[in-house]
Amino acid sequence: MKEFNSESIRNIALVGHGGSGKTSFAEIMLYTAGETTRIGNIAEGNTVSDYSSNEIEKQYSISLSLLHAEWNNTKINIIDTPGYSDFIGEVQCGLRVADTAVMVLKAVEGVEVSSEIIYRSIKEQKKPMAVVVNKIDHERSDYQNVIKIARERLNPGVVVITFPVNEGNNVDTVVDILKMKAYQYGAAGTKKVTEIDIPADAKADADKFRTELIEKVAEGSEELMNKYLEEGDLSEQELTNGILESILKGDLVPAFAISSTKCVGANNFMDFTSSFLPSPVNIPASEATMKDAGTKVEVKCNAAGEPVIFIFKTISEQHVGELSLFRVYSGSVQAGLDILNVSNGKIERINQLSVLNGRNRKDITKLVAGDIGSVVKLKDSHTNNTLASKSLSVILPTIKFPESIISSAIIPRAKGDEDKIANGLHTIHEEDPSFSHKFDPELAQTIIFGQGEIHLDLAVKRLKERYGVEVDLAEPKIPYRETIKGRCESMEYKHKKQSGGRGQFGHIYLKVEPLPRGTGFQFEDIIVGGVVPGRFVPAVEKGVAEVMTRGILSGCQVIDIKVTLFDGSYHPVDSDEMSFKIAGSMGFKKAFMEAKPCLLEPIYEVEVTMPEECMGDVMGDISSRRGKILGMESDGHFQKIKALVPLAELYKYSSTLRSLTGGRGAHTRKFSHYEDVPKEVENKIVEEYKKLKEEGN
């Protein structure tokens, strides 16, 4: 395959709300550039980027896909990312290595909740941005209104580069205000594009949009502003240079009109991409950390420099093995190169370099700084690892994955599958770090965590498809805590057992009192005169501690209690550590029940973002979950509610929120504190625990 230098590479990530047409737009670009011979269709399951069986079945993107096309002697690396919030981790991976984020909006709905959430990530990462308004062939398409909304809700620097002439079902022409020409597209699949003069009824809009562009570029430089004020225009060269500078600063966001269905507008977008969007050499150097020294250094995009690469995605394929997707940040990489994984100190051999179009791989001998490719069968390297030469042992910043918003317990259907399940879950996490799992010994359950129900269901499906193991999802047990509100000043317990020969004897007096929340467990020995010998005191404490771990009311941990051993007696022959351990555990149980025991439950802080018209329904639902509203505030054109909600009431909340808001709501959650369980709820939990104990579970 042809080799490209760093200046001739463009790295773009297609991002946006689900259903905005990112995958279809990618198909049009690949076909227009001659990379494919037909236009794939999502409904038919034959697109280049949505190639997995799950994506074909569900008809939406689940994982990011790496694509590329050549246009005007420029290699455009295209990262097609999913739009559904369950797969936001994939978006973060794509944004991490892209030089420009291309936000795809619908020509009717415009900016949606996910669009704004993703835009925040774009701002945080200081990425240049472009906007594509897709589906201008829709009968209710309103391109100029979407541009207006994008300026209000995303970036005031959104400036029209192309706009549709005959918007709606019959759209076939866009005006390019840089070239000040109109482009009429033939029927989809013909690749026919005819340059024509701007129609008379579009001339006024073209002049207005060109003036807006020139003014926006002039604003970025005092010199250009003075020139514009004096002469009322800028030269083509000044405009060209000014556009790139303004895009890099984030002051200018070029916008394009596209119909993926009718193949309208792609040529103009790719012309602009190759001419004006930043190349890797235009992007500021990446800040990295020297492994041993801990000092900060800049890694510049220099093909002659020491090699530094970053793995942003891991794919596990049955017949290929593990495929690592990476970007070269410095130097060049070729097959046979030995390179240090700075993240873990292991040496890796680079073999079988390739560039991708979905699942299709083209072998390549070399990739230079700024380019993106893949390598198979790295032994000890995974997502977020930096690989570099020994003489430049740097670690690049890692991808920050979102906190999980849903959890579920997994129950194996067959005994003996535990190892397969553990290996499978580990591999799924390597592919998608926004999915995680752990075995919780307190709950005796394996818990999986993710970004939504679809996310978790997909993990279960992958376990079956790849590892042949079937599991069911169940509501995780809640890690309640047990404590006391009162005191027990004196509780006597005597453990005495005689069964022929040496017996058992342990006699103690305990005092039990509550401690402030978060203090933990305190044990105090104030025995006087050796009535309980010192060698038996640790056994008493151990007996108490074991009961506190197992729980009394509900089988959950006991917390924030002080236990004082203040009296007792012993038998010179029958007393031993076991006797006093039993006395400690049984005495504590009795004292605990005398000291106004109660249950505490974990409370989470939940933040919900949704359109204003959904607020009433969302607030009502939160209240029905025993939630307490902390406050409300505007977030752009959406509303944000903060609330405290018991974890026990949050199972499958993401699905409920999706239903209440028509898919336009999003939420985050994080642990806040423990709080008393209402008495009627506590009684149910305690009764249920008693019943399970009686049944032997």
C-alpha positions as CSV (number, residue, x, y, z in Angstrom):
1,M,0.0,0.0,0.0
2,K,1.1,3.6,-0.7
3,E,3.0,5.3,2.1
4,F,1.9,8.7,3.4
5,N,4.0,11.3,5.2
6,S,2.7,12.9,8.4
7,E,1.6,16.1,6.6
8,S,-0.6,14.0,4.2
9,I,-2.6,12.3,7.0
10,R,-6.0,13.4,8.5
11,N,-7.4,11.6,11.5
12,I,-11.1,12.2,12.1
13,A,-13.6,10.6,14.5
14,L,-17.3,10.5,13.5
15,V,-19.2,11.1,16.7
16,G,-22.8,11.9,17.6
17,H,-26.2,10.7,18.9
18,G,-27.4,7.2,17.9
19,G,-29.2,7.1,14.5
20,S,-27.5,10.3,13.2
21,G,-26.0,8.3,10.3
22,K,-22.3,8.1,11.1
23,T,-21.9,4.6,9.7
24,S,-23.8,5.5,6.5
25,F,-21.7,8.6,6.0
26,A,-18.5,6.6,6.4
27,E,-19.9,4.2,3.7
28,I,-20.4,7.1,1.3
29,M,-16.8,8.4,1.9
30,L,-15.3,5.0,1.3
31,Y,-17.3,4.4,-1.9
32,T,-16.7,7.9,-3.2
33,A,-12.9,7.6,-2.7
34,G,-12.9,4.2,-4.5
35,E,-12.0,2.2,-1.4
36,T,-15.1,0.1,-1.8
37,T,-17.0,-1.0,-4.9
38,R,-20.5,-0.8,-3.5
39,I,-22.4,1.2,-0.9
40,G,-23.2,-0.9,2.1
41,N,-26.6,-0.7,3.8
42,I,-27.3,-1.0,7.5
43,A,-30.6,-2.7,7.0
44,E,-28.9,-5.3,4.8
45,G,-26.1,-5.8,7.3
46,N,-23.3,-5.3,4.8
47,T,-21.6,-2.0,5.9
48,V,-17.8,-2.0,6.3
49,S,-17.7,-0.7,9.8
50,D,-20.7,-2.5,11.4
51,Y,-19.4,-6.0,10.6
52,S,-19.9,-8.0,13.8
53,S,-22.9,-10.4,14.1
54,N,-24.3,-8.4,17.0
55,E,-24.1,-5.1,15.0
56,I,-25.7,-6.7,12.0
57,E,-28.5,-8.1,14.1
58,K,-29.2,-4.9,16.1
59,Q,-28.5,-2.5,13.2
60,Y,-26.4,-0.1,15.1
61,S,-22.7,0.4,16.0
62,I,-21.4,-1.3,19.1
63,S,-17.7,-0.9,18.8
64,L,-15.6,1.7,17.1
65,S,-14.3,0.8,13.6
66,L,-11.1,2.0,12.0
67,L,-11.5,2.9,8.3
68,H,-9.3,4.8,5.8
69,A,-9.6,6.3,2.3
70,E,-7.3,8.3,0.0
71,W,-8.5,11.6,-1.3
72,N,-6.5,14.3,-3.1
73,N,-3.2,12.4,-2.2
74,T,-4.2,12.6,1.5
75,K,-4.9,9.6,3.7
76,I,-8.1,10.1,5.7
77,N,-8.2,7.8,8.7
78,I,-11.9,7.6,9.8
79,I,-12.9,6.3,13.2
80,D,-16.6,5.4,13.2
81,T,-17.9,5.4,16.8
82,P,-21.2,4.2,18.3
83,G,-23.9,6.7,19.2
84,Y,-25.7,5.0,22.0
85,S,-24.7,6.0,25.5
86,D,-24.1,2.3,26.5
87,F,-21.0,2.4,24.3
88,I,-19.6,5.8,25.3
89,G,-16.3,4.2,26.2
90,E,-15.8,3.5,22.5
91,V,-16.3,7.2,21.8
92,Q,-13.6,8.1,24.3
93,C,-11.2,5.7,22.6
94,G,-11.8,7.3,19.2
95,L,-11.6,10.8,20.4
96,R,-8.3,10.1,22.1
97,V,-6.4,9.5,18.9
98,A,-8.4,11.6,16.4
99,D,-7.1,15.1,15.4
100,T,-10.6,16.3,14.5
101,A,-14.0,15.3,16.0
102,V,-16.7,15.4,13.3
103,M,-20.0,15.8,15.1
104,V,-22.8,14.2,13.0
105,L,-26.2,15.8,13.6
106,K,-29.7,15.0,12.2
107,A,-31.2,17.6,9.9
108,V,-34.5,17.4,11.8
109,E,-33.7,16.8,15.5
110,G,-30.3,18.7,15.5
111,V,-28.4,18.6,18.8
112,E,-29.6,15.8,21.1
113,V,-28.5,14.8,24.6
114,S,-25.7,12.5,23.5
115,S,-24.4,15.3,21.2
116,E,-23.9,17.6,24.1
117,I,-22.4,14.9,26.3
118,I,-19.9,14.1,23.6
119,Y,-19.2,17.8,23.0
120,R,-18.1,18.1,26.6
121,S,-15.5,15.4,26.0
122,I,-14.4,17.2,22.8
123,K,-13.9,20.4,24.8
124,E,-12.1,18.6,27.7
125,Q,-9.6,17.1,25.2
126,K,-9.3,20.4,23.3
127,K,-10.0,18.7,20.0
128,P,-10.7,20.7,16.8
129,M,-14.2,20.0,15.5
130,A,-16.4,20.0,12.4
131,V,-20.1,19.5,12.1
132,V,-21.9,17.3,9.5
133,V,-25.7,17.9,9.2
134,N,-26.9,14.6,7.8
135,K,-30.2,13.5,6.4
136,I,-30.9,16.7,4.5
137,D,-33.1,14.6,2.2
138,H,-35.7,14.2,5.1
139,E,-39.0,16.0,4.2
140,R,-38.8,18.0,7.5
141,S,-35.1,18.8,7.1
142,D,-34.2,22.3,8.4
143,Y,-30.5,22.8,7.8
144,Q,-30.2,26.4,8.8
145,N,-32.2,25.9,12.0
146,V,-29.8,23.0,13.0
147,I,-26.9,25.4,12.4
148,K,-28.5,27.9,14.6
149,I,-29.1,25.3,17.4
150,A,-25.5,24.0,17.0
151,R,-24.2,27.5,17.6
152,E,-26.3,27.9,20.7
153,R,-25.7,24.5,22.3
154,L,-22.3,23.5,21.0
155,N,-20.0,26.2,19.7
156,P,-20.8,29.7,18.6
157,G,-18.0,29.3,16.0
158,V,-20.1,27.0,13.8
159,V,-19.8,28.3,10.2
160,V,-21.4,27.0,7.1
161,I,-19.1,25.6,4.4
162,T,-21.7,23.8,2.3
163,F,-25.5,24.2,2.4
164,P,-28.3,22.5,0.4
165,V,-30.1,24.2,-2.4
166,N,-33.3,22.0,-2.7
167,E,-33.5,20.7,0.8
168,G,-35.9,17.7,1.3
169,N,-36.9,14.6,-0.6
170,N,-35.4,15.8,-3.9
171,V,-32.2,17.3,-2.7
172,D,-29.3,16.8,-5.1
173,T,-27.3,20.1,-4.9
174,V,-25.1,21.8,-2.3
175,V,-23.4,25.2,-2.5
176,D,-19.7,25.3,-1.4
177,I,-19.1,28.8,-0.1
178,L,-15.3,28.4,-0.3
179,K,-15.4,27.7,-4.0
180,M,-18.5,29.8,-4.5
181,K,-19.9,27.2,-6.8
182,A,-22.8,24.7,-6.6
183,Y,-22.3,21.0,-7.0
184,Q,-25.1,18.8,-8.4
185,Y,-24.9,15.2,-7.5
186,G,-26.1,12.4,-9.7
187,A,-28.1,9.4,-8.5
188,A,-26.7,7.5,-5.5
189,G,-23.9,5.2,-6.7
190,T,-23.1,7.0,-9.9
191,K,-20.3,9.2,-8.4
192,K,-21.4,11.8,-10.8
193,V,-20.9,15.4,-9.6
194,T,-21.3,18.5,-11.8
195,E,-20.0,21.9,-10.9
196,I,-22.5,24.6,-11.7
197,D,-23.1,28.3,-11.0
198,I,-24.9,29.0,-7.7
199,P,-28.6,29.2,-8.5
200,A,-30.1,32.7,-8.2
201,D,-32.3,31.8,-5.3
202,A,-29.3,30.6,-3.3
203,K,-27.0,33.4,-4.1
204,A,-28.0,35.6,-1.1
205,D,-27.5,32.8,1.3
206,A,-24.1,32.0,-0.3
207,D,-22.9,35.6,0.1
208,K,-24.2,35.7,3.7
209,F,-22.4,32.5,4.7
210,R,-19.2,33.5,2.9
211,T,-19.2,36.8,4.8
212,E,-19.7,35.0,8.1
213,L,-16.7,32.7,7.3
214,I,-14.4,35.6,6.4
215,E,-15.4,37.5,9.5
216,K,-14.9,34.5,11.7
217,V,-11.4,34.0,10.2
218,A,-10.6,37.7,10.5
219,E,-11.5,37.6,14.2
220,G,-8.7,35.2,14.9
221,S,-5.9,37.6,14.0
222,E,-5.5,41.4,14.6
223,E,-3.6,41.6,11.3
224,L,-6.4,39.9,9.4
225,M,-9.1,41.9,11.2
226,N,-7.4,45.2,10.2
227,K,-7.0,44.0,6.6
228,Y,-10.7,43.0,6.5
229,L,-11.9,46.3,8.0
230,E,-9.8,48.2,5.5
231,E,-10.5,46.2,2.3
232,G,-13.7,44.3,3.2
233,D,-12.2,41.0,2.1
234,L,-9.3,38.6,2.5
235,S,-7.1,37.0,-0.1
236,E,-7.5,33.3,-0.9
237,Q,-4.2,32.6,0.8
238,E,-5.1,34.6,3.9
239,L,-8.4,32.8,4.1
240,T,-6.8,29.4,3.6
241,N,-4.2,30.0,6.4
242,G,-6.7,31.6,8.6
243,I,-9.2,28.8,8.4
244,L,-6.7,26.2,9.7
245,E,-5.5,28.5,12.5
246,S,-9.1,29.2,13.6
247,I,-10.1,25.5,13.5
248,L,-7.0,24.6,15.6
249,K,-8.0,27.3,18.2
250,G,-11.6,25.9,18.3
251,D,-12.9,29.3,17.2
252,L,-14.1,28.0,13.9
253,V,-16.2,24.8,13.4
254,P,-16.9,24.2,9.7
255,A,-20.4,22.8,8.9
256,F,-21.4,20.6,6.0
257,A,-24.7,19.5,4.5
258,I,-24.9,15.8,3.7
259,S,-27.4,13.2,2.6
260,S,-25.9,9.8,3.1
261,T,-29.0,8.2,1.5
262,K,-28.6,10.1,-1.7
263,C,-24.8,10.4,-1.7
264,V,-24.9,14.2,-1.7
265,G,-22.2,16.4,-0.3
266,A,-19.4,13.9,0.5
267,N,-17.0,15.1,-2.1
268,N,-17.1,18.7,-0.8
269,F,-16.5,17.4,2.8
270,M,-13.5,15.3,1.7
271,D,-12.1,18.2,-0.3
272,F,-12.3,20.4,2.7
273,T,-10.8,17.7,5.0
274,S,-7.8,17.2,2.8
275,S,-7.2,20.9,2.4
276,F,-8.1,22.5,5.7
277,L,-8.6,20.1,8.6
278,P,-5.4,19.7,10.7
279,S,-2.8,17.1,10.0
280,P,-0.9,15.4,12.9
281,V,2.0,17.9,12.4
282,N,-0.5,20.8,13.0
283,I,-1.6,19.4,16.4
284,P,0.3,20.5,19.5
285,A,2.8,18.1,20.8
286,S,1.5,15.4,23.3
287,E,2.6,15.8,26.9
288,A,4.1,12.5,28.3
289,T,5.8,11.4,31.4
290,M,9.3,9.9,31.6
291,K,8.8,6.5,33.3
292,D,11.7,6.6,35.8
293,A,12.2,10.3,36.3
294,G,8.6,11.2,36.4
295,T,9.3,14.4,34.5
296,K,7.1,15.8,31.8
297,V,8.3,15.8,28.2
298,E,6.7,16.7,24.9
299,V,6.3,14.1,22.2
300,K,6.3,15.8,18.8
301,C,4.9,14.4,15.6
302,N,8.3,13.8,14.0
303,A,8.8,10.8,11.6
304,A,12.5,10.9,12.3
305,G,12.1,10.8,16.1
306,E,12.2,7.9,18.5
307,P,9.2,5.6,18.0
308,V,6.3,6.1,20.5
309,I,2.9,4.4,19.9
310,F,-0.3,4.3,22.0
311,I,-2.8,1.4,22.0
312,F,-6.3,2.8,22.0
313,K,-8.4,-0.3,21.3
314,T,-8.1,-4.0,21.6
315,I,-10.1,-6.4,19.5
316,S,-10.3,-10.2,20.1
317,E,-11.0,-12.1,16.9
318,Q,-11.5,-15.9,16.9
319,H,-9.3,-16.7,13.9
320,V,-6.8,-13.9,14.3
321,G,-6.2,-13.5,18.0
322,E,-5.8,-10.2,19.7
323,L,-5.6,-7.2,17.4
324,S,-4.3,-3.9,18.8
325,L,-5.3,-0.6,17.3
326,F,-2.7,2.1,17.8
327,R,-1.6,5.5,16.8
328,V,2.1,6.4,16.1
329,Y,2.9,9.6,18.0
330,S,6.6,9.8,17.1
331,G,9.1,8.1,14.8
332,S,8.0,5.2,12.6
333,V,7.0,1.6,13.2
334,Q,7.8,-1.3,10.9
335,A,7.4,-5.1,11.0
336,G,10.2,-6.7,13.0
337,L,10.7,-3.8,15.4
338,D,11.4,-4.7,19.0
339,I,9.8,-2.0,21.2
340,L,9.3,-1.6,25.0
341,N,5.9,-1.6,26.6
342,V,6.7,1.3,29.0
343,S,3.5,0.7,30.9
344,N,4.6,-2.8,32.1
345,G,8.3,-3.1,31.2
346,K,7.8,-5.9,28.7
347,I,9.5,-6.1,25.2
348,E,7.2,-6.6,22.3
349,R,8.0,-7.6,18.7
350,I,5.9,-5.8,16.1
351,N,4.7,-8.3,13.5
352,Q,2.0,-8.1,10.8
353,L,1.4,-4.4,10.6
354,S,-1.9,-3.5,8.8
355,V,-4.4,-0.8,8.1
356,L,-8.0,-1.5,8.5
357,N,-11.3,-1.0,6.8
358,G,-13.6,-2.6,9.3
359,R,-12.6,-6.3,9.5
360,N,-10.7,-6.0,6.2
361,R,-6.9,-5.7,6.7
362,K,-4.2,-4.6,4.3
363,D,-0.7,-5.5,5.3
364,I,1.7,-2.6,5.4
365,T,5.5,-2.5,6.0
366,K,5.7,0.9,7.8
367,L,3.6,3.5,9.6
368,V,4.9,7.0,10.3
369,A,4.2,9.5,13.1
370,G,0.5,10.6,13.0
371,D,-0.8,7.5,11.3
372,I,-3.1,4.9,12.7
373,G,-2.9,1.1,12.2
374,S,-3.1,-2.3,13.8
375,V,-0.8,-5.1,14.9
376,V,-1.7,-8.7,15.8
377,K,-0.6,-10.9,18.7
378,L,1.2,-8.6,21.0
379,K,1.8,-10.8,24.1
380,D,1.5,-8.3,27.0
381,S,0.1,-5.1,25.6
382,H,-3.4,-3.8,25.9
383,T,-5.6,-0.7,25.7
384,N,-4.1,2.4,27.3
385,N,-0.5,1.0,27.0
386,T,2.3,3.2,25.6
387,L,5.1,1.4,23.6
388,A,8.3,3.3,23.0
389,S,12.0,2.9,22.4
390,K,14.2,2.3,25.4
391,S,15.9,5.6,24.9
392,L,12.6,7.5,25.2
393,S,10.7,5.6,27.8
394,V,7.6,7.8,28.1
395,I,4.1,7.1,29.1
396,L,1.3,9.0,27.3
397,P,-1.9,10.0,29.1
398,T,-4.4,7.2,29.3
399,I,-8.0,7.2,28.2
400,K,-10.4,8.2,31.0
401,F,-13.3,5.8,30.8
402,P,-16.7,6.7,32.3
403,E,-17.8,5.3,35.7
404,S,-20.3,2.5,35.4
405,I,-24.0,3.4,35.8
406,I,-25.4,-0.1,36.1
407,S,-24.5,-3.4,37.7
408,S,-25.8,-6.9,37.6
409,A,-25.0,-10.2,39.1
410,I,-24.3,-13.2,36.8
411,I,-25.5,-16.7,37.7
412,P,-23.9,-19.6,35.7
413,R,-26.4,-22.0,34.3
414,A,-24.0,-24.9,34.6
415,K,-21.6,-25.8,37.4
416,G,-17.9,-25.9,36.5
417,D,-18.0,-22.9,34.1
418,E,-16.5,-20.4,36.6
419,D,-13.0,-20.4,35.0
420,K,-14.4,-20.0,31.5
421,I,-16.6,-17.2,32.7
422,A,-13.7,-15.4,34.5
423,N,-11.5,-15.7,31.4
424,G,-14.3,-14.5,29.1
425,L,-15.1,-11.5,31.3
426,H,-11.4,-10.6,31.5
427,T,-11.2,-10.6,27.6
428,I,-14.3,-8.5,27.3
429,H,-12.8,-6.0,29.7
430,E,-9.6,-5.9,27.7
431,E,-11.7,-5.0,24.6
432,D,-13.9,-2.6,26.3
433,P,-12.5,-1.1,29.6
434,S,-15.8,0.7,30.2
435,F,-17.1,-2.8,31.1
436,S,-15.7,-4.3,34.3
437,H,-16.4,-7.2,36.7
438,K,-15.4,-8.4,40.2
439,F,-16.2,-11.2,42.6
440,D,-17.7,-9.7,45.7
441,P,-16.9,-12.0,48.6
442,E,-19.3,-10.1,50.9
443,L,-22.2,-10.8,48.5
444,A,-20.8,-14.1,47.2
445,Q,-21.7,-12.9,43.7
446,T,-19.8,-12.1,40.5
447,I,-20.9,-8.6,39.6
448,I,-20.6,-7.0,36.2
449,F,-20.6,-3.2,35.6
450,G,-21.3,-1.2,32.5
451,Q,-23.0,1.8,30.9
452,G,-26.5,0.4,30.4
453,E,-28.6,-2.7,30.0
454,I,-27.7,-3.2,26.4
455,H,-24.1,-3.1,27.4
456,L,-24.4,-5.8,30.0
457,D,-26.7,-8.0,27.8
458,L,-24.1,-7.8,25.0
459,A,-21.4,-9.1,27.4
460,V,-23.6,-12.1,28.3
461,K,-24.1,-12.8,24.6
462,R,-20.4,-12.6,23.9
463,L,-19.8,-15.1,26.7
464,K,-22.1,-17.6,25.0
465,E,-20.8,-17.0,21.4
466,R,-17.1,-17.0,22.2
467,Y,-16.8,-19.3,25.2
468,G,-19.8,-21.5,25.0
469,V,-21.0,-20.6,28.6
470,E,-24.4,-19.4,29.5
471,V,-25.3,-17.2,32.4
472,D,-28.3,-15.4,33.6
473,L,-28.4,-11.8,34.9
474,A,-29.9,-11.1,38.3
475,E,-30.3,-8.2,40.6
476,P,-27.2,-7.9,42.7
477,K,-27.6,-8.2,46.4
478,I,-27.4,-4.9,48.2
479,P,-24.4,-4.4,50.6
480,Y,-26.5,-3.3,53.5
481,R,-24.7,-2.4,56.8
482,E,-25.9,-3.3,60.3
483,T,-25.3,-1.1,63.3
484,I,-27.0,0.0,66.6
485,K,-28.7,3.2,67.7
486,G,-28.6,2.4,71.5
487,R,-26.3,0.9,74.1
488,C,-26.1,-2.3,76.0
489,E,-24.3,-1.5,79.2
490,S,-23.9,-5.1,80.3
491,M,-24.4,-8.4,78.6
492,E,-23.3,-11.6,80.3
493,Y,-22.6,-14.8,78.3
494,K,-21.3,-18.1,79.6
495,H,-20.3,-20.8,77.3
496,K,-20.2,-24.1,79.2
497,K,-20.0,-27.5,77.7
498,Q,-19.3,-30.8,79.4
499,S,-19.2,-34.0,77.4
500,G,-16.9,-36.4,79.2
501,G,-13.2,-35.6,79.6
502,R,-12.1,-32.0,79.2
503,G,-15.0,-29.5,78.8
504,Q,-15.4,-26.0,77.4
505,F,-15.8,-22.9,79.5
506,G,-15.8,-19.2,78.7
507,H,-17.5,-16.5,80.7
508,I,-17.6,-12.8,79.7
509,Y,-19.4,-9.5,80.2
510,L,-19.6,-7.1,77.3
511,K,-20.6,-3.5,76.9
512,V,-21.7,-2.4,73.4
513,E,-22.2,1.2,72.2
514,P,-22.5,3.0,68.8
515,L,-19.7,5.0,67.2
516,P,-19.9,7.9,64.8
517,R,-20.5,6.9,61.2
518,G,-17.3,5.9,59.4
519,T,-15.4,5.1,62.6
520,G,-15.4,1.3,62.2
521,F,-14.9,-1.3,64.9
522,Q,-13.2,-0.7,68.2
523,F,-12.5,-3.3,70.8
524,E,-11.4,-2.4,74.4
525,D,-10.2,-4.7,77.1
526,I,-10.6,-3.3,80.6
527,I,-10.3,-6.6,82.5
528,V,-8.9,-6.1,86.0
529,G,-7.3,-8.7,88.2
530,G,-7.0,-11.4,85.4
531,V,-10.5,-12.7,85.8
532,V,-10.2,-13.4,82.0
533,P,-6.6,-14.2,81.3
534,G,-4.9,-12.0,78.7
535,R,-4.2,-14.9,76.4
536,F,-8.0,-15.4,75.9
537,V,-8.9,-11.8,75.2
538,P,-7.8,-11.9,71.5
539,A,-10.2,-14.9,71.1
540,V,-13.1,-12.8,72.4
541,E,-12.3,-10.0,69.9
542,K,-12.0,-12.6,67.1
543,G,-15.4,-14.0,67.9
544,V,-16.9,-10.6,67.9
545,A,-15.2,-9.6,64.6
546,E,-16.3,-12.8,62.8
547,V,-20.0,-12.1,63.7
548,M,-19.6,-8.5,62.6
549,T,-18.3,-9.8,59.2
550,R,-21.2,-12.2,58.8
551,G,-23.9,-9.9,60.2
552,I,-26.9,-10.6,62.4
553,L,-30.1,-9.0,61.0
554,S,-29.5,-9.5,57.3
555,G,-26.2,-11.3,56.8
556,C,-24.4,-8.0,56.1
557,Q,-21.4,-6.4,57.8
558,V,-21.8,-4.7,61.2
559,I,-20.1,-1.3,61.4
560,D,-19.3,1.6,63.7
561,I,-19.6,-0.2,67.0
562,K,-17.4,-0.2,70.2
563,V,-17.3,-3.4,72.2
564,T,-15.8,-3.4,75.7
565,L,-14.8,-6.5,77.6
566,F,-15.0,-5.6,81.2
567,D,-15.5,-8.8,83.3
568,G,-15.8,-12.6,83.2
569,S,-14.3,-15.7,84.6
570,Y,-12.5,-18.8,83.5
571,H,-11.9,-22.4,84.4
572,P,-8.2,-23.5,84.9
573,V,-8.8,-26.8,83.0
574,D,-11.8,-26.3,80.6
575,S,-11.1,-22.8,79.4
576,D,-9.4,-22.4,76.0
577,E,-9.3,-19.9,73.1
578,M,-12.2,-21.6,71.3
579,S,-14.5,-21.4,74.4
580,F,-13.8,-17.6,74.7
581,K,-14.2,-17.1,70.9
582,I,-17.7,-18.7,71.1
583,A,-18.5,-16.7,74.2
584,G,-17.5,-13.5,72.4
585,S,-19.6,-14.2,69.3
586,M,-22.7,-15.3,71.1
587,G,-22.4,-12.6,73.7
588,F,-22.1,-9.9,71.0
589,K,-25.1,-11.2,69.2
590,K,-27.2,-10.9,72.3
591,A,-25.8,-7.5,73.2
592,F,-26.4,-6.3,69.6
593,M,-30.1,-7.2,69.6
594,E,-30.5,-5.3,72.9
595,A,-29.0,-2.1,71.6
596,K,-31.6,-1.0,69.1
597,P,-30.2,-2.6,66.0
598,C,-30.9,-1.1,62.6
599,L,-30.0,-1.5,58.9
600,L,-28.2,1.1,56.8
601,E,-28.4,1.2,53.0
602,P,-26.0,2.7,50.4
603,I,-27.2,5.9,49.0
604,Y,-26.0,7.1,45.6
605,E,-25.9,10.6,44.1
606,V,-27.6,10.5,40.8
607,E,-27.4,13.3,38.2
608,V,-30.0,13.1,35.4
609,T,-29.8,15.3,32.2
610,M,-33.0,15.5,30.1
611,P,-35.1,17.8,27.9
612,E,-37.2,20.2,30.0
613,E,-40.5,18.6,28.9
614,C,-39.5,15.3,30.6
615,M,-38.7,16.8,34.0
616,G,-42.0,16.1,35.6
617,D,-41.9,12.4,34.7
618,V,-38.3,12.0,35.8
619,M,-38.9,13.7,39.1
620,G,-42.0,11.7,39.8
621,D,-40.0,8.5,39.1
622,I,-37.2,9.5,41.4
623,S,-39.6,10.2,44.2
624,S,-41.2,6.8,43.7
625,R,-37.7,5.3,44.2
626,R,-37.5,6.9,47.7
627,G,-35.2,9.5,46.1
628,K,-34.6,13.0,47.5
629,I,-34.2,15.8,45.0
630,L,-31.1,17.9,45.9
631,G,-31.6,20.6,43.2
632,M,-32.3,21.5,39.6
633,E,-30.3,23.6,37.1
634,S,-30.2,24.4,33.5
635,D,-27.5,22.7,31.4
636,G,-27.6,24.4,28.0
637,H,-31.0,23.7,26.6
638,F,-31.5,20.7,28.9
639,Q,-32.4,20.4,32.5
640,K,-30.2,18.6,35.1
641,I,-31.6,17.1,38.3
642,K,-29.4,16.0,41.2
643,A,-30.9,13.5,43.7
644,L,-29.9,11.0,46.4
645,V,-31.4,7.6,45.6
646,P,-31.0,4.3,47.5
647,L,-28.9,1.7,45.5
648,A,-31.7,-0.8,46.0
649,E,-34.0,1.4,43.9
650,L,-31.5,1.9,41.0
651,Y,-31.6,-1.5,39.3
652,K,-32.2,-1.1,35.6
653,Y,-32.8,2.6,36.0
654,S,-31.0,3.4,32.7
655,S,-33.8,1.5,30.9
656,T,-36.6,3.4,32.8
657,L,-34.9,6.7,32.0
658,R,-34.6,5.9,28.4
659,S,-38.3,5.0,28.3
660,L,-39.3,8.2,30.2
661,T,-37.3,10.5,27.9
662,G,-37.7,8.8,24.6
663,G,-34.0,8.0,24.6
664,R,-33.0,11.6,25.2
665,G,-32.0,11.3,28.9
666,A,-28.7,10.4,30.4
667,H,-27.5,9.9,33.9
668,T,-24.4,9.3,36.1
669,R,-24.2,7.9,39.6
670,K,-21.7,7.7,42.4
671,F,-21.7,6.4,45.9
672,S,-22.5,9.1,48.5
673,H,-23.1,7.6,52.0
674,Y,-25.0,5.0,54.1
675,E,-28.3,6.0,55.6
676,D,-31.0,4.3,57.8
677,V,-33.4,2.0,56.0
678,P,-37.0,2.9,56.6
679,K,-38.5,0.6,59.2
680,E,-41.1,-1.0,56.9
681,V,-38.4,-1.7,54.3
682,E,-36.0,-3.0,57.0
683,N,-38.7,-5.5,58.3
684,K,-39.1,-6.9,54.8
685,I,-35.3,-7.4,54.4
686,V,-34.9,-9.0,57.8
687,E,-37.9,-11.4,57.2
688,E,-36.5,-12.3,53.8
689,Y,-33.1,-13.1,55.3
690,K,-34.7,-15.3,58.1
691,K,-36.7,-17.2,55.5
692,L,-33.5,-17.9,53.4
693,K,-31.7,-19.1,56.5
694,E,-34.5,-21.4,57.4
695,E,-34.4,-22.8,53.8
696,G,-30.7,-23.4,54.2
697,N,-29.6,-20.8,51.5
